[in-house]
Amino acid sequence: MPSMREFHTMPITLTGSDPEKKREEIRSYFHKTYDLFEALFDAFSDDEVFYLQSEPTRHPMIFYFGHTAAFFINKLILGKVISERINGAYESMFAVGVDEMVWDDLEGSHYEWPSVKDARAYRDAVRTLVDGLITTLPLSLPIRQQDPFWIVLMGIEHERIHIETSSVLHRQLPIEKVRQDSRFERCREYGEAPQNDLVAIKGGRVVLGKSKDHPLYGWDNEYGHAEHEVHAFHASKYLVSNGEFMAFVHDGGYSTPEFWDEEGLKFLEIRGAKHPVFWVPQTDGTYRYRALNEEMPMPLDWPVDVNALEAQAFCRWKSRKEERAYRLPSEAEWYLLYERAGIKDVPGFDDNSANINLRHYASSCPVDRFVFGDLYDVVGNVWQWTQSHMDGFEGFEPHPAYDDFSTPTFDTRHNLIKGGSWISTGNEIMKHSRYAFRRHFYQHAGFRYVTGEGAPVEKEQNIYESDRLISQYCEFQYGTERHFGIRNFAAHCAELAIAYAKEGPMGHALDLGCATGRASFELARMFDHVTGIDFSARFIQVGVTMKEQGRVRYLRTEEGDIVSQQEHTLKEFGLDGECGRVEFWQGDACNLKPHFKGYDLVMATNLIDRLYDPRLFLQSVHERINPHGLLILTSPYTWMEEYTEKSKWIGGYVDKEGNEVSTLKGLKEVLGAHFELVDTRDVAFVIRETPRKFQHTVSQMSVWKKR
């Protein structure tokens, strides 16, 4: 059995002069990542633990065991690195459900979880496939974001994130469900908490973000540019320890409402929290401490693990006690701490100088152990909550293979954490890494407090959607201007679908490729229940916002960088009464979860010529439709190899005999076994880019009745 040290590795660079040497570095990095992830699950007492939920808002542990492997396959297919799945059912089942988004389907009846043996066999098959790709794919240096190897690195770094997040869930399992593992040795030293002091930090100009030619792998939110002028402030010398936080607990901190904001009070009501999650109360009023795989005496000098709401409540308590305004630092203020500490970023970073990257322990350690000048734990030990909400820098662009990694967190409900923890590895230990979690989430995260002129971040929920593509679709689906006399496409398609369907039952409808959701709401005028599904959470988020708040706000491009603020409501379209009949989910039309079935209508709008395997969708869609139900397709048939390999086009090509194959002909061949073609018609639409530039397109609507 390997020791923890054998899992230890530093992130690799994207540069070099020897592609074959780099290939072996990536191969070693991949296998160490895979081994470390699986080693965490070896600590379960038996296979039954895989089917437990350590958190009511999370899937059973088997989901996370399969998720990282399925991620590799889903992204490799999306990036057209591979064309065949290993197990489509697993790659749908394990795809979505990590961050407590409303489109994360946690309904247990929708899943038939595999045996642990089968899940391990699946992971082994994925390991073999990825190893083969690393060995054989063409590799040139430096590795760029459009290269196949970027997708491989994406899968590796994604699994390293889940090494950490899964270990948090492990700490929340009943102690009898895990066993100690010599590969994950905790720190054995603990004692009384040191007295915390304030250290003066000079203000200055802070530049955030990195360029696309940076030599280290990065997630989309790390790229771009932002500048801040930061006032001088004071920061706590140490991270807040268990001992320091104990005073807040003993002083009734969890039962004093004025220390908690509205969100914090809701958290207390739901969780019934009276102390930090990893504190184990004893009958004599004391606490023990839950480490990764064991309980131990309370280490008062270790950093406390809390969520952002608890950290903020402590700051309010301390402010009242000392009559001085304490708060969490901003992201920019943390950068000043980093610069003051003189830390070199990867690859020059020495992880021996911090409790990070599993270099020393599989646990926290005393807050006065690792010093950086006159500050301790600027990086490592536990993540540090900031008051900054997650956002994108100027120049932010989602990566096309993972366009919803960051944007769903740009909602003011996610706060940034910085600095890394004892189990942070890979991209997580880099200076530019930016991760954010909901404020009530637990990670291996604590905090240091600051005091100074920095203004608290207002939690304004009514933000304007600024993603240009999403804003363009908001205008396309919810904008009220009629361009060139052409009707709103989503509303028109839904109206036509209702007219075709009115002779039959109108129970359940599926709006596939729903984008920002307008047609889903329109279908709910007549259908009892409508499910809207889109591949991208960036689009789904708008539909969810409409459902929850009844309105959407976005920035519409007028000219160059000039934008106008737009707002539309369901009420103005007479759709405010339909919200209860609409639900939104994220999903892949070519690999939908099996419970999406029993529909009287499936409408796939401008979808088939943007699928990576449209035949796969078309050959199985009949299984989701009730007898005599309808399938309605619209498409302008703009086939492009950018989206669909030419060998998988349904039409728009010349066959081997020299015959022209139209898409409608191809559809008849694929759908003919299960459907009768009822009608075809043209439906025009206009997409506004600016007041002087429009896309005018004509889709063909084909209506198919299931036999």
N, C-alpha and C positions, 0 to 999 in steps of 0.2 A: 504494500500500500504506500503510495507516494506521500511525502510530507507536504505541508503548505508551501514550503520553499520551492518545491518542484513545480508548483503552479505559477510561481512568480515570473512575470515578464513585463517589459516596458513596451509602450506603444511603438509601432514601427512608423518610419517616415515614408512619405510618398515618393521620395527622390532616391537617387543613387546612380551608379554607372554600370552596374552589373545586374541585368534583369533576372538571370538565373539565381543569383544569390538572393535577390529580393523575393523571388518566387518561394524559395525555401524559408525565408523569414516569415512570409505570410502563411505558409503551410504550418510551420511550428506554432505561430500565433493562433491560428484557427484551432488546432488540436488542443492546445493548452486551455483555450477558452471553453471548448466543448467539454473537456475533462473536468474543469473547475465547476462548471454549471452542474454537471451530473453528480459530482461529488457532494454537492449540497443536499441532493435528494437521497443520497445513500444514508443520511442520518435519520431517516424516518424509521420508526420502530417496526413497521410492517407495511405491506402494500395498501392496507385499508386507509392509511393516512393520506394517500394520494387523492382520496375522494372526500376529504374534509375541507370545509371553508374556514380558514383562520379569521376571516373578516366577512361579515354578512354582505358587504358590497363587492365581494370578489368571487371569482369562480373557484371551484375546488382546485386543489394543488395540481391535479393532473392536467388542467388546462395550461398552466404555465410551463409544465414539463414539456408539453408538445408545442407550445406557442413559438418558441425561438427557432425550432427546426422548421415548422411550417412557414415562418417568416422568410427563411432562406428561399424556399421553393416559390412562394408567392412573388417575391421581389425579382427572383431570377427569371420567372416567366414574364412579369411585367416589363423587365428590362430586355426581353428577347434574347437572354443568354441561353435559356433552354426553352423547349417547346412542349415537353410532356411532363405531366404531374407524376408524383410518386403515389399519392393517395389523395384524390380529390376530396373525399369526405373529411379526412383529417385537416386538409388545408383550408377547408371552409370552417370546420368546427373550431379549430385553434387560431383562427385569424384575428378576431376582434373581441375585445372585452377586458381592457387593462386599466383605463383611467376614469372609470365611473362616469363616462359620457352617457347621455340618455339613449344613444343608439347602441350601447353595449348590452347585448341580450344576455341577461343573467337568469332567465327562466329555465330552471333545471329540467323541466319536461321536454324542452326542445333539444336535449342532448342525450345521446347514448354513448357515454364515455367508454373508450377502449380499455382493455385490460392493461395493466402496467407492462406486462410482457410484450403486448402488441405495440404499446407506445415506445418502449425501448427499441423494438425492432424497427419501427419507423425512424426513430432518431438515428439508428445505425445506418439505415439506408440513405438518409440525408447526409450523414457524415461521409459516406463513401462517394456520393455524388459530388459534394463540394470539394472533397480532396481531389477527385478526378479533374474537376474544373481548374483548380489551382495548379495542377500539374500540367495541364494541356492548353489552357487558354493562352492566346497571344498576349504578351506583356511588354509594354514599352514604358519607359520612365521619362519624366515623372508620371505617376498615375493621376489622371484627370477625372472630373466628375462624370463625364460621358463614357468612360471606359468600363468594360465589363467587370474589371477587378474592383471598381468602386462599389458595385453591388455586392461583391463578396465581402469587402471590408465593412459595408453597411450591415450585413448580416452578423459579422463578428462583433462589431461595436454594439449592435442591438442586443446580442446575447450577453455582453458584458454589463449592460444596463440591468438586464434581468437577473444576473448573478446577485446584484445588490438588492433589487426590489423583491426578489424571491426570498432572500435571506431575512428581509423585514417580516414577511409573512411567516417564515419559519419561527421567528421569535414570538409570534402570536398564537402558535399552536399550543395545545395543552402540553405541559412539560413531560408527561408520561408518553407522549406520542413521538418523542425524539430521543436519540441517544447521543452520548458524547462521542466525538470523533477526533482521534489524535491528529488528523490533518488540519483541524481548526482549533488550535490552542489559544485560549484567551490569555490576557494579561493576568499575572498572579499578584501584582502589586496594587495595593490600594490603602487609603488611610483617611485622615481628616482633610477637609477641603481647605485650600489656601485662601487667604483673604484677597478678595479681588480689588484691584485698583483701576484708576483711569489713566490712560496714556494720551498725551496731547498729540494730535495728528494735524500737520499742516494741510491747508487747502491747496487747490491747484486745478489745472486743466486735465481732464481725463478723456482719453480717446478709446472708444470701445469698438470692437469688431475686427475682423481680419479679412484679408484679400483672398480672392479665389486661387491665387498661386501659393498660398500658405503650405508649408511642407508637411503638415499633419492633417489627418482625416478630420473632417468637421461635419456637424449637422447644420442644416440650412440656417437656423437662427443665429449661428455664430458669425456669418458673413455679412458684410456691409459696414456701415460707418455711423458712429454717433459720438458727439462731443458734449461734455458737461463741465461747467465751472463749479467746483465743489468748495464750499466754505470750510474753514478749519473746524475741527470737531474733536471730541474726546472719545476714545474707545476703551472698552474693558480689556484689561491686560490678559485675562484668561477667558475662555469659554465659560458660560455659566455652568457650575458644577451641580451635581446632585445635592450636595450639602447646601449650596447657596439657594437652590430652588426649594429646598426643604422648608426654609423659613417662610416662603410664600404659602406653601401647603399648610403649615402649622398655624399660619395667621388667618386661615379661612379663605385663602385665595380662590378656591374653586366654588365657594358658596357666597361670594360677595359680588352681586350683579354689576356694580359700577366698574369692576375691573375688566368686564367683557363687553364687546360690542354686540350688535344684534346677531351677527353670524356666529360669534362665540357662544352666546346664550343658546342659540339653536343647537350648536354642537353639544353643549352640556346637557340639554334636554334629551337629545337623541341617544347620546352615549352614556349618560349618567356618570360622567367622569368626575372623580374626586382626587385624582393624582395622575402622574404620568403613566402611560400605557405599560411600560416595562418595569414599573414598581409593583411588587407583589405584597399586598397588605397581610400582616400577621395579626393574630388574635390579641397580642399585647400592645397594638397600636404602632408598632414599628413596621419597617418594610424590608423585604429582600429584593434582589435585582435579577431580572431575567436577561441573561446573556443569550448567545446564539442557541446553544443546546443544553443549557443548565441554568439552575438558579443558584445564587451565591449571596453572601452577606452584602449589604448595601455599600458600594464603593463611593463614599461621599466625595472623593476628589476626582471622580470621573465626570465627564460632561453629561448633563441631563439630556435625555432624548424626548423631545416634545414636538408638537405640531406648531404651525405659525400662530394659531389662535391662542395657544397656551403661552407662547413666547411673548406675544403682544400683551396678554393679561398680566404677566409678570412685570413687564415694563411699566404698565399703568400703576400697579401696586407699588413698585419701587419709586416711581415718580411721586406718589402721594406720601410715602414714608419719608423721603428725603427732600421733598419740595424742590425737585429739579426734574426737568423733562427728559425722561429716558425713552428710547425707541430702538427699533431695529435699524441697522445700517442700510443704505441703498446699495445697489450694484456698483455704482461709481465709487462710493466710499470704500467698499471692499477692495476695489482696484488700488486705491491709495494705500491701503494696508499691505497689499501684495507688493507694491513698488517699494514701500518703506522697508519691508522685510528683505528686499534684495534677492528674491527667489528667482532662480532661472527656470524657464519653462522647459518642457520636454522638447528636444531630447537631452538638454543639459541639466534637467532636474535630477537631484539626488534624493531618491525616495527613502534612503536611510535616515534622512533628517526629519521625517514626519511619520506619523502613524497613518499610513495610507498604502494602497496597493497590496494589502496583505503582506507587507514587508516585515512587520514585527509581530502583530497579533491578529487573531480573529475576534477582536473586541475593541472597545475603547480602552483608554489608559488614563493615568492621572493628567489633569489639565496643565500641570506645571512640568511635564516631562520634555516636550519638544519646543524649544525656544527659537524665535526668529528676531534677533535683536532684543527689543524690550517688549515684544508681544509673543504670545504663545499660540500654537495651533492656528496660524494664519491659514494653513492648509492642513487637512487631515484630522483625525480623531472622529469628529462628526461633521456633517454638512452644517452650514450656517444659514439660517433663514435670513432673507433680506425683506425690506418693505417694498421692493420693486416688483411690479407685475411683469409677467412675461410679455414681450413684444418683439417686433422685428425691427432691425436697424434700417436706416436708409439704404436702399439697394437690396433689401431682402427679396429672395426668390426661392420658392419651394422647389425642392429637388423633384423632378417628374416621377421618380421611382418611389417616392415617399412624401407625397405632397401634403399629407396631413400629419406629419410628425410634430410640427410646431403650431400651425395655424389654429387648431382647436383650443390651444391654451392662450390665445390672444384675446381673452374674454374678461380680463380683470379679476378672475376667480383663482388664478394660479400665481403664486409668488415664487420668485427665483430663489434657489439655494446655490451657495458657492462654497468652494474650498475642498469638497470631497470628504469621505469618511474612511475608516479603517479598511473597508472592503471595496472602496472605489478603485476601479482599474481602467485601463484603456483610455478612451477619450475623456472619461470623467476626471482624470487627474490633471488635465491640461488647464492652463490659465484661461483660455477662451471658452471652455465648456459652459453651457448655459442650460440648466435643467430647472423645471418648475413643476410644482405640484399644488393641488388644491390645498387650501389653508388648513383643512381638517385632516389631511392625510398624515400618516406617520411614515417617516423614513428613519435611517440612522442620522437624524438631524437634531441639532440643538441651536444655540445662538450665542452671540455676544451682543451686548447692548452698547449704544452710543448716545452721546448727548451733544447737541450743537444746533446750528441754524437750519439744517436741512428740513424742509417741510414734509410732513407726512403725505403719503400718496392717498388721494381720494379714490374711493372704490366706486367710481361712476360706472353704472351698468349699461347705460344707453349710449354705447360707443358707436361710431360710424364705421361700417365695413370699408376698409381701404384697399384690400386686395383687388387689383384692377380687373382680373378675370372674373372674380366673384361679383364685383360691383357691376360689371358689364352684364352678367346674367341676371342680377337683381333688376336692372333696368329693363332687360329683355322680357322678364316674366312679370314684373310688377309695375314697370313704368306705364304711365297712362297716355302718353302721346302716341298717336297713330301716324306712323311714317308712311308716306306715299299711299295712304288709304288702305293699308294692309292691317288686318286685325291682330290682336295679341295672339301669338302662336299657341301658347300653353292653354289659354282659355278656349280658343277655337278647337284645338284637338280634343279637349275634354268634352266640349259641347257635341262634337261629331260622334265621339265614342258613346256618349249617353244616348244619342239618337239611334245608333246602330244597336245598342244593347237593350233598348226599352221594351222589346218584345219578350225578353227572357227575364230570369231572376236577376235582381240587382243587389246581391248580398255583399260580396267581397270583390274588391278591385285591387290590382297591383299596378302601380305607376313605376315602371322600371326605367332607370336613367332619369330620375325625377328632377335632377339638378336642384334648384332652390325651392321647389315644392309647389309652385302655383297650380299645376294641373292636378296635383293630389287633392288640394282643397276644392278645386272646381268639381272633380269627380264626386266628392263627398256631398255635393248638392243632392245627388240621387242615390248613391250607393250607401249601404249601411255602414261599411267599414272600408277604408282605403289605406293601403300600405305603400309608402313611397320609399324606394331603395335607390341609392346611388353609390357608385364606387368610391367617391371622394367625400370624406368628412367635411371638407371645406364647403361643399355645396349643402350637405345635409344640415350643417350648422344653421344655415339661413332658415330652412324650413322649420327646424326646431325652435328657433327664435320667434318665428311667426306664430307657431302653435302656442308657445308659452307666454309671449308678450303681446301678440296681436299686431305687431308692427316690425318693420325692418328699416334700418337707416344705413345709407351707404353714400360714398363719394362718387359722383358722376363726373367723368372727364369732360371738360369743355374745350380746352385748347392747351396742348403741351402739359405743363404742370398745374394749370388752372383747373380747379374742380369746384363743383357745387354740391351742397348737402341736400340729399333727397330723403324723404321719409314717406312710406306707404303703409297702410294698415289693411287688415282683412276686412274691417268694417266698411271701408270705402268701396269694396268690391261685393259687399253683401255676403261675405264668407265668414263672418265672426261667429256664426252659430255652428260651423262645421268642424271646429277644432277637435272636439271630442271623438270624432269618427276617423281621424287621421293619425297615423303613426309613421315615424321615419326610422329607417335602419340603414346602416352602411353594409354594402354587400357587393359581390362580384357576380355579374349576370351570367358569366360562364361557369360559376361554381357556387351557386346559391345553397344555403343551408336547406336541408330537406323539409323542414316544417313550413317553408313558404310555398303553400299549395292550397287547393280548394277555392280557386278564384273563378268568378263568373266573367271577369274581364282581366286580361293582361295587356297593358298598353306600353310599348317600348318606343319611346320618342327619340328620333335621330340618334339611334344607338347602334344598330347592327354594323355600320361601316366604321365604328370606332372600337369594336371589340377585338381582342387579340385572337379569339377563336369563335367567330359568329356561328359556325356550323354546330359547335358543341352546345351553344345556347339553343339554337333552333331545333336540334334533334331531340332535346329533352323538355322543351317548354310545355309540350302537351301534358306531361305528367303533373303539371301544376294547375291545370285548367279543368274545371268541371265539365261533364258532358254537355255539349251544345253551347259551351261558353265561347267567348270571342278572344282572339289575339289580334291586336291592331298594331301594325308597324308603320312608322314614318321614317323616311330617310331620303336625303338628296343623292344617295349612292356615290358619295365622293370618296371612293376607295383610295387609300394611301398606305404605302408600305411603312410609313412612320407609325401607324397604328396596327395594321394587320399585314402579316406576311402575305405576299401575292398568292402563294399556294393555298391560302385559306380564304381568299375572296369568294363571295357567293356569286358575284357577277362582275361585269365590267372588264372582261378579258376575252381573248380569242383562244379557243381550245386547240388541241393538237391537230384536229382535222380542218382548222381554219375557220370554224364557225364562231360567230360573235355570240357571247353568252351575256344576256342582260341580267340584272339583279332579279327582276321579277321572274324571269325564267328559272333562275337558280333557286329562288324561294319556292316556286312551285314544285321543283324536284325534291327539295329538302322537306317541305311541309306537307306535301301531297298525301303522304301515307296516313296522316291524322287529321288534316284540315281540308275544308272546302273554301276556295276563294270566293268571297261574297261580293267584294267591290274594290275598286281602286279609284283614287281621285288625287288631284294635286292640292297641296296646301302650302301657300307661300308664307315666308316670314322675313322680317328685317331685324338685324342686330345693329344697334347704334354703337359706333365707336366714339365718334365726336359729332358735333352738330353738322359737320360737313363730310363725314365719312360713314358709310353704312354698308353692311353686308346684306344683299338681297338674294335670297335663295328660295328654291321651290323644292319641297319634299314631296315624295309620292307616299300617300297613305294607302296601305293595303289592309283589307279587313278579311280575317280568316275565322271560319266557324268550325269548332271541333266536332268531328263526327261522333 
